[in-house]
């Protein structure tokens, strides 16, 4: 399988090179040159397969070249140790994606990429420097996946005041090969610094850079697995699905669209955004207009210029007319996030984190037929990562997951930095 740059389709590289580079030299994102549907027999027999078998068949077309099937299966086995669980609330299934080491959906892709690079690094003799811009959960998941991995250095850029207290601990308490940079700006500033570094020949000639944001195919494509795993777990046979996805950088939903192109039966995609409404505005008007992000209760989605928009558009059919046939967008403001947390707890005694609450509200804005397909809401983070918001919504704090309880007791360490590229470049060249 070759991967092409979204900025220049004639530029094509192997999976190994795409993972190592992260971002194409021309600033484009890498996309598979083709996504061929899996045989219909795969989907008709999916409930007889294991999670590991499903994941292997989905990932082999993309990463099978250059890796033996046995090596890829070994990676899959480690990734599938992170369970995906369905919880039914009324006529909606929540797909719990937060049972990994940092209690965020990004643990799946981060672990896959770490194991993939570990296999690739056996043939490299120069340190790889991974840059990560995070608005909340990405950095923690990447840190957990790569901590202590020989030959890899990780620098995590996060916005000052833009992540929860628990999330900041998950970014700053690792040490060793994990470095946290606290940027006096927004997530968009962090993302801009990372992208600028990739296009700076002085830096790229000095050190081997890669990224573990969802721009990297090694972290992005594996996220398609859990959409199919959720479908596998549904009890009703031969049904389609309507899927609501909390959206920030649009990596998660575009990964789901890859699963759809592999054959996952999807009736409708519901794009759920907080007040950073770039994607819903595009879906309703056809105009994509990036803007400076604003801070909301669903902080991991505070993105004003989603990197994966180009992938979402390509996978949706390249033109607005085609994309809007498959997708609709809904904006969920802070007060509705709070209401969704309250309402779900009152009805079901179930706790939603603010990002899942955004997806929950977006699904309930959907006016399609309730009998035509199963309804899935991707549940992206554990609620105890957002204690202040849970107290605000419900009047009490939630019991932290064991990992989160431990990490809150650890001292953090970070480098403070202004959102100016010369300062960041000096750090990278140091």
C-alpha positions as CSV (number, residue, x, y, z in Angstrom):
1,X,0.0,0.0,0.0
2,X,1.2,3.5,-0.9
3,X,0.2,6.7,0.7
4,X,-0.2,10.0,-1.2
5,X,0.0,13.6,0.0
6,X,-3.3,15.5,0.0
7,X,-1.3,18.5,-1.3
8,X,0.3,16.6,-4.2
9,X,-1.2,13.2,-5.1
10,X,1.9,12.4,-7.2
11,X,4.0,12.3,-4.0
12,X,3.7,8.8,-2.7
13,X,5.5,6.8,0.0
14,X,5.3,3.5,1.8
15,X,3.4,3.1,5.1
16,X,6.7,2.9,6.9
17,X,7.8,6.3,5.5
18,X,4.4,7.9,6.0
19,X,4.5,6.8,9.7
20,X,8.0,8.1,10.2
21,X,7.4,11.4,8.5
22,X,4.0,12.0,10.0
23,X,3.3,15.0,7.8
24,X,4.3,15.1,4.1
25,X,7.2,17.5,3.2
26,X,4.8,19.6,1.2
27,X,2.5,20.1,4.3
28,X,-0.1,17.6,3.1
29,X,-1.6,14.7,5.1
30,X,-1.0,11.1,3.9
31,X,-3.9,9.2,2.5
32,X,-4.1,5.6,1.3
33,X,-4.0,5.5,-2.5
34,X,-7.0,3.2,-2.4
35,X,-9.4,1.8,0.2
36,X,-10.9,-1.4,-1.1
37,X,-14.0,-2.9,0.7
38,X,-13.4,-6.1,2.6
39,X,-15.4,-9.1,1.2
40,X,-19.1,-9.1,2.0
41,X,-18.4,-12.4,3.8
42,X,-16.2,-10.6,6.3
43,X,-19.1,-8.4,7.4
44,X,-21.8,-11.1,7.3
45,X,-19.7,-13.2,9.6
46,X,-18.3,-10.4,11.8
47,X,-20.0,-11.6,14.9
48,X,-18.3,-14.9,14.7
49,X,-14.9,-13.2,14.6
50,X,-12.8,-12.1,17.5
51,X,-11.8,-8.4,18.1
52,X,-8.2,-9.3,17.2
53,X,-9.2,-11.1,13.9
54,X,-11.4,-8.1,12.9
55,X,-8.6,-5.6,13.6
56,X,-6.0,-7.7,11.7
57,X,-8.1,-7.9,8.6
58,X,-8.8,-4.2,8.7
59,X,-5.2,-3.1,9.2
60,X,-3.4,-5.6,7.0
61,X,-4.2,-3.8,3.7
62,X,-2.6,-0.6,5.0
63,X,0.4,-1.9,7.0
64,X,0.9,-5.4,5.7
65,X,3.6,-4.4,3.2
66,X,7.0,-4.5,5.0
67,X,5.6,-6.3,8.1
68,X,4.9,-10.0,8.3
69,X,1.3,-10.9,9.1
70,X,2.6,-12.4,12.4
71,X,4.4,-9.1,13.3
72,X,1.2,-7.1,12.6
73,X,-0.9,-9.6,14.6
74,X,1.5,-9.2,17.5
75,X,0.9,-5.4,17.4
76,X,-2.9,-6.0,17.1
77,X,-2.9,-8.3,20.2
78,X,-1.3,-5.5,22.3
79,X,-3.8,-2.9,21.0
80,X,-6.8,-5.1,21.6
81,X,-5.9,-5.4,25.3
82,X,-7.8,-2.1,25.5
83,X,-11.4,-3.2,25.7
84,X,-14.2,-1.5,23.8
85,X,-17.5,-1.7,25.7
86,X,-21.1,-0.9,24.6
87,X,-23.6,0.5,27.2
88,X,-27.2,0.9,26.2
89,X,-29.1,4.0,27.4
90,X,-32.6,4.0,26.0
91,X,-32.4,3.7,22.2
92,X,-28.7,4.8,22.1
93,X,-25.6,2.7,22.6
94,X,-22.6,4.5,24.1
95,X,-19.3,3.1,22.7
96,X,-17.0,3.4,25.7
97,X,-13.5,4.0,24.3
98,X,-11.9,5.1,27.6
99,X,-10.7,1.8,29.1
100,X,-7.1,2.3,28.1
101,X,-4.1,3.4,30.3
102,X,-5.0,7.1,30.1
103,X,-8.8,6.7,29.9
104,X,-9.2,8.4,26.5
105,X,-10.1,7.0,23.1
106,X,-6.7,8.0,21.8
107,X,-5.1,5.2,23.7
108,X,-5.9,2.7,20.9
109,X,-4.2,4.7,18.1
110,X,-1.3,5.8,20.3
111,X,-0.5,2.2,21.3
112,X,-0.8,1.0,17.8
113,X,1.6,3.7,16.5
114,X,4.1,3.0,19.4
115,X,4.2,-0.7,18.6
116,X,4.4,0.0,14.9
117,X,7.4,2.3,15.4
118,X,9.0,-0.1,17.7
119,X,9.0,-2.7,14.9
120,X,10.2,-0.1,12.4
121,X,12.9,1.3,14.7
122,X,14.7,-2.0,14.7
123,X,16.2,-0.9,11.4
124,X,17.0,2.7,12.4
125,X,20.1,4.1,14.1
126,X,19.1,7.7,14.7
127,X,16.7,9.1,17.3
128,X,13.2,10.0,16.2
129,X,11.7,13.2,17.8
130,X,7.9,13.0,17.9
131,X,6.1,16.3,18.2
132,X,2.5,16.3,19.6
133,X,0.1,19.2,19.9
134,X,-2.7,18.4,22.3
135,X,-5.9,20.1,23.5
136,X,-6.3,17.5,26.2
137,X,-6.1,13.8,25.7
138,X,-3.7,13.2,22.8
139,X,-0.6,14.1,24.7
140,X,-1.3,11.8,27.7
141,X,-2.1,8.9,25.4
142,X,1.1,9.4,23.4
143,X,3.2,9.8,26.5
144,X,1.8,6.5,28.0
145,X,2.4,4.7,24.7
146,X,6.0,5.9,24.1
147,X,7.4,6.4,27.7
148,X,10.7,4.7,28.0
149,X,10.9,3.6,24.4
150,X,14.5,3.6,23.3
151,X,15.4,5.8,20.3
152,X,12.3,8.0,20.6
153,X,12.0,11.4,22.2
154,X,8.5,13.0,22.6
155,X,7.7,16.7,23.0
156,X,4.1,17.5,23.9
157,X,2.8,21.1,23.3
158,X,-0.3,22.0,25.2
159,X,-2.1,25.4,25.8
160,X,-1.7,27.1,29.2
161,X,-5.1,26.9,30.9
162,X,-6.6,24.9,28.1
163,X,-6.5,21.4,29.7
164,X,-8.1,20.1,32.9
165,X,-5.9,19.7,36.0
166,X,-5.9,15.9,35.6
167,X,-5.0,16.1,31.9
168,X,-2.1,18.4,32.7
169,X,-0.8,15.8,35.2
170,X,-1.0,13.2,32.5
171,X,1.2,15.4,30.3
172,X,3.8,16.6,32.7
173,X,4.6,13.7,35.1
174,X,6.5,11.2,32.9
175,X,10.1,12.4,32.7
176,X,12.7,10.3,30.8
177,X,12.0,10.7,27.1
178,X,8.8,12.6,27.5
179,X,8.9,16.4,27.6
180,X,6.0,18.8,28.2
181,X,5.9,22.3,26.7
182,X,3.3,24.6,28.1
183,X,2.4,27.2,25.4
184,X,1.0,30.6,26.4
185,X,-1.7,30.4,23.7
186,X,-4.4,28.2,22.1
187,X,-4.3,24.6,20.8
188,X,-4.2,26.1,17.3
189,X,-1.0,27.9,18.3
190,X,0.5,24.5,19.4
191,X,-0.6,22.9,16.2
192,X,0.8,25.8,14.1
193,X,4.2,25.5,15.8
194,X,4.4,21.7,15.1
195,X,3.4,22.1,11.4
196,X,5.9,25.0,11.0
197,X,8.7,22.8,12.3
198,X,7.9,20.1,9.8
199,X,8.3,22.6,6.9
200,X,11.5,24.1,8.3
201,X,14.5,22.5,6.4
202,X,16.9,23.7,9.1
203,X,15.1,21.7,11.7
204,X,14.3,18.6,9.6
205,X,18.0,18.4,8.4
206,X,19.1,18.5,12.1
207,X,16.7,15.9,13.5
208,X,14.3,13.2,12.4
209,X,10.8,14.5,13.1
210,X,7.5,12.7,13.3
211,X,4.1,13.4,14.8
212,X,1.7,11.3,16.9
213,X,-1.3,13.6,16.4
214,X,-4.0,12.1,14.2
215,X,-2.3,13.6,11.2
216,X,0.0,10.5,11.4
217,X,-1.5,7.5,9.7
218,X,0.0,5.2,12.3
219,X,-2.3,6.9,14.9
220,X,-5.2,7.8,12.7
221,X,-6.1,4.6,10.8
222,X,-6.2,2.2,13.8
223,X,-9.1,4.3,15.2
224,X,-11.3,2.7,12.5
225,X,-11.0,-0.6,14.3
226,X,-13.3,0.3,17.2
227,X,-16.2,1.4,14.9
228,X,-16.3,-2.1,13.5
229,X,-15.8,-3.6,16.9
230,X,-18.8,-1.7,18.2
231,X,-20.8,-3.0,15.2
232,X,-19.6,-6.5,16.0
233,X,-21.0,-6.3,19.5
234,X,-24.4,-5.1,18.5
235,X,-26.9,-7.8,19.1
236,X,-29.2,-7.2,16.1
237,X,-28.2,-8.8,12.9
238,X,-27.9,-7.1,9.4
239,X,-28.5,-3.5,10.6
240,X,-27.1,-0.2,9.7
241,X,-25.8,2.4,12.1
242,X,-26.2,6.1,12.8
243,X,-23.0,7.3,14.5
244,X,-22.5,10.5,16.5
245,X,-18.9,11.5,17.0
246,X,-17.6,14.4,19.2
247,X,-15.4,16.3,16.8
248,X,-12.4,18.5,17.3
249,X,-9.5,17.8,14.9
250,X,-11.8,15.5,12.9
251,X,-9.4,12.5,13.1
252,X,-11.8,10.2,14.9
253,X,-14.7,10.7,12.5
254,X,-12.5,10.4,9.4
255,X,-11.2,7.2,10.8
256,X,-14.7,6.0,11.1
257,X,-15.3,6.9,7.5
258,X,-12.4,4.6,6.6
259,X,-14.3,1.8,8.3
260,X,-17.3,2.7,6.3
261,X,-15.3,2.5,3.0
262,X,-14.1,-1.0,4.1
263,X,-17.7,-2.0,4.3
264,X,-19.1,-0.9,7.7
265,X,-22.8,-0.3,7.1
266,X,-23.4,3.4,8.2
267,X,-26.7,5.2,7.6
268,X,-25.6,8.6,8.8
269,X,-22.7,10.4,10.4
270,X,-23.6,13.0,13.1
271,X,-20.7,15.6,13.5
272,X,-21.0,17.0,17.0
273,X,-19.0,20.1,17.8
274,X,-18.8,22.5,20.8
275,X,-18.9,26.2,20.2
276,X,-16.0,25.8,17.8
277,X,-18.4,25.2,15.0
278,X,-16.2,25.1,11.9
279,X,-17.3,21.6,10.8
280,X,-21.1,22.0,11.4
281,X,-20.9,25.4,9.6
282,X,-19.3,23.8,6.6
283,X,-21.8,21.0,6.5
284,X,-24.7,23.5,6.5
285,X,-23.3,26.1,4.2
286,X,-20.5,24.5,2.1
287,X,-18.0,27.1,3.3
288,X,-15.0,26.0,5.4
289,X,-13.8,29.0,7.3
290,X,-11.1,28.4,10.0
291,X,-11.1,30.7,13.0
292,X,-9.4,31.1,16.2
293,X,-10.5,28.6,18.7
294,X,-12.4,29.5,21.9
295,X,-12.3,27.6,25.2
296,X,-15.3,25.5,26.2
297,X,-16.1,22.8,28.7
298,X,-15.2,20.1,26.1
299,X,-11.6,21.3,25.9
300,X,-10.2,18.5,23.8
301,X,-12.5,19.7,21.0
302,X,-11.4,23.4,21.1
303,X,-10.0,23.4,17.6
304,X,-10.6,26.2,15.1
305,X,-8.9,24.7,12.1
306,X,-9.3,20.9,12.1
307,X,-6.2,19.2,10.5
308,X,-8.2,16.2,9.3
309,X,-10.9,18.2,7.5
310,X,-9.2,17.4,4.2
311,X,-9.4,13.7,5.0
312,X,-13.0,14.0,6.0
313,X,-13.8,15.8,2.8
314,X,-12.0,13.3,0.6
315,X,-13.6,10.3,2.3
316,X,-17.0,12.0,2.0
317,X,-16.8,12.5,-1.7
318,X,-14.6,15.5,-2.2
319,X,-17.4,18.0,-2.8
320,X,-19.8,19.6,-0.3
321,X,-22.8,18.1,-2.2
322,X,-21.5,14.6,-1.7
323,X,-20.3,15.1,1.9
324,X,-23.6,16.6,3.1
325,X,-25.5,13.5,1.8
326,X,-23.6,11.4,4.3
327,X,-23.2,13.8,7.2
328,X,-24.9,16.4,9.3
329,X,-23.5,18.7,12.0
330,X,-24.7,20.0,15.3
331,X,-23.3,22.6,17.6
332,X,-23.6,22.0,21.3
333,X,-22.8,24.9,23.6
334,X,-21.6,24.7,27.2
335,X,-25.1,25.0,28.8
336,X,-26.3,22.1,26.7
337,X,-23.3,20.1,27.7
338,X,-24.1,20.6,31.3
339,X,-27.8,19.8,30.7
340,X,-26.8,16.5,28.9
341,X,-24.7,15.5,31.8
342,X,-27.5,16.2,34.3
343,X,-30.2,14.6,32.2
344,X,-28.3,11.4,31.5
345,X,-27.5,11.0,35.2
346,X,-31.1,11.6,36.3
347,X,-32.5,9.2,33.8
348,X,-29.9,6.4,33.8
349,X,-27.5,7.1,36.7
350,X,-24.8,7.2,34.0
351,X,-22.0,9.8,34.0
352,X,-21.0,11.5,30.8
353,X,-17.8,13.4,30.4
354,X,-18.3,16.8,28.6
355,X,-17.1,15.5,25.2
356,X,-19.4,12.5,25.2
357,X,-22.1,14.8,26.4
358,X,-21.6,16.8,23.2
359,X,-22.0,13.6,21.1
360,X,-25.1,12.7,23.2
361,X,-26.7,16.1,22.6
362,X,-25.8,16.0,18.9
363,X,-27.5,12.6,18.5
364,X,-30.6,13.8,20.2
365,X,-30.8,16.7,17.7
366,X,-30.9,14.1,14.9
367,X,-34.3,13.8,13.4
368,X,-33.9,10.7,11.3
369,X,-36.0,7.6,11.7
370,X,-35.4,5.8,15.0
371,X,-36.3,2.4,13.5
372,X,-34.0,2.4,10.6
373,X,-30.7,1.9,12.3
374,X,-28.9,1.4,15.6
375,X,-27.7,4.6,17.2
376,X,-24.1,4.8,18.4
377,X,-22.5,7.7,20.3
378,X,-18.7,7.5,20.6
379,X,-17.8,8.0,24.3
380,X,-14.3,9.4,24.3
381,X,-13.1,10.0,27.8
382,X,-13.6,9.0,31.5
383,X,-15.7,11.6,33.4
384,X,-13.4,11.7,36.4
385,X,-10.8,13.6,34.1
386,X,-13.1,16.6,34.4
387,X,-13.8,16.9,38.1
388,X,-14.7,20.6,38.2
389,X,-17.2,20.2,35.4
390,X,-18.8,17.2,37.0
391,X,-19.1,19.1,40.3
392,X,-20.7,22.1,38.4
393,X,-23.2,19.8,36.6
394,X,-24.1,17.4,39.4
395,X,-22.9,18.9,42.7
396,X,-20.5,16.1,43.5
397,X,-17.1,14.8,42.3
398,X,-16.8,11.4,40.7
399,X,-14.6,8.6,41.9
400,X,-11.4,8.8,39.9
401,X,-10.2,5.8,37.9
402,X,-7.1,4.1,39.6
403,X,-4.6,5.5,37.1
404,X,-6.0,9.0,37.5
405,X,-5.9,8.8,41.3
406,X,-2.2,7.9,41.1
407,X,-1.2,10.5,38.6
408,X,-2.7,13.3,40.6
409,X,-0.2,12.7,43.4
410,X,2.8,13.1,41.2
411,X,4.8,16.3,40.7
412,X,4.7,17.8,37.2
413,X,7.5,19.3,35.1
414,X,7.2,21.5,32.0
415,X,8.9,24.2,29.9
416,X,6.9,27.4,29.5
417,X,7.0,28.9,26.1
418,X,5.4,31.8,24.1
419,X,3.7,30.8,20.8
420,X,6.5,32.1,18.7
421,X,8.3,29.8,16.3
422,X,11.9,31.2,16.8
423,X,11.7,30.1,20.4
424,X,10.3,26.7,19.5
425,X,13.0,26.2,16.8
426,X,15.7,27.0,19.4
427,X,14.3,24.3,21.6
428,X,14.3,21.8,18.8
429,X,17.8,22.6,17.7
430,X,19.2,22.5,21.3
